[in-house]
Amino acid sequence: MTLLGYQQALCDLVASPSLCLRVRADAATLDAYDLTDRERRRLSTVVAQPGMSTSCTLYRVNRITPLYSYLPLTCALLGDDLIVEAERYWSQGKPGDLQFGPETQRFAQFLRDRFAAGALASPYVGEVLELELAANALRWGADPPRRTVRFAHEPEPLLAALAEDRAPPPELPEGDYLVELDASGGELRISALSRR
């Protein structure tokens, strides 16, 4: 019995529009799975259905929702590159756990690595990402309820632009800045901006 192979193939197809396209072009792509002839025919029929595109879209919406929910400023900075980076991240495989918190942490690590490699266009992604991760930790009850995040660019105009849903200035003054986050009163707020 190949039910497990069939289920795995179906899950992989829903998670990958490119795999669906490969199966549409050549059903032999399914040879990688332990399938009966009947299961292979069913899956070939499934990927040809108009609803398969919707299934793939819903899967991707479910994967991007935590990223956009918990890292909105970082996503805004990525702009049109968000989908490209998410696709690159998703191509690394599916984790066993798609809970919002762990998924956000994994994507954040992926972006850290991409930023460190110089692969992201915005020079502000690294510091904004760290700010949002610190804010999330505080929202999730981190102890102590205060965090300090180092910025390499002047944070006030950067954060003001993002708060107003505008693109930040292309060349902010560089330096060693600190942004302090405080959730000790039960509500998260930026309590101080200071230059070191």
Rosetta blueprint (number, residue, H / E / L):
1 M L
2 T L
3 L H
4 L H
5 G H
6 Y H
7 Q H
8 Q H
9 A H
10 L H
11 C H
12 D H
13 L H
14 V H
15 A H
16 S L
17 P H
18 S H
19 L H
20 C H
21 L H
22 R H
23 V H
24 R H
25 A H
26 D L
27 A H
28 A H
29 T H
30 L H
31 D H
32 A H
33 Y L
34 D L
35 L L
36 T L
37 D H
38 R H
39 E H
40 R H
41 R H
42 R H
43 L H
44 S H
45 T H
46 V H
47 V H
48 A H
49 Q L
50 P H
51 G H
52 M H
53 S H
54 T H
55 S H
56 C H
57 T H
58 L H
59 Y H
60 R H
61 V H
62 N H
63 R H
64 I H
65 T H
66 P H
67 L H
68 Y H
69 S H
70 Y H
71 L L
72 P H
73 L H
74 T H
75 C H
76 A H
77 L H
78 L H
79 G L
80 D L
81 D H
82 L H
83 I H
84 V H
85 E H
86 A H
87 E H
88 R H
89 Y H
90 W H
91 S L
92 Q L
93 G L
94 K L
95 P L
96 G L
97 D L
98 L L
99 Q L
100 F H
101 G H
102 P H
103 E H
104 T H
105 Q H
106 R H
107 F H
108 A H
109 Q H
110 F H
111 L H
112 R H
113 D H
114 R H
115 F H
116 A H
117 A L
118 G L
119 A L
120 L L
121 A L
122 S L
123 P L
124 Y L
125 V H
126 G H
127 E H
128 V H
129 L H
130 E H
131 L H
132 E H
133 L H
134 A H
135 A H
136 N H
137 A H
138 L H
139 R H
140 W L
141 G L
142 A L
143 D L
144 P L
145 P L
146 R E
147 R E
148 T E
149 V E
150 R E
151 F E
152 A E
153 H E
154 E L
155 P H
156 E H
157 P H
158 L H
159 L H
160 A H
161 A H
162 L H
163 A H
164 E L
165 D L
166 R L
167 A L
168 P L
169 P L
170 P L
171 E L
172 L L
173 P L
174 E E
175 G E
176 D E
177 Y E
178 L E
179 V E
180 E E
181 L E
182 D E
183 A L
184 S L
185 G L
186 G L
187 E L
188 L L
189 R E
190 I E
191 S E
192 A E
193 L E
194 S E
195 R E
196 R L
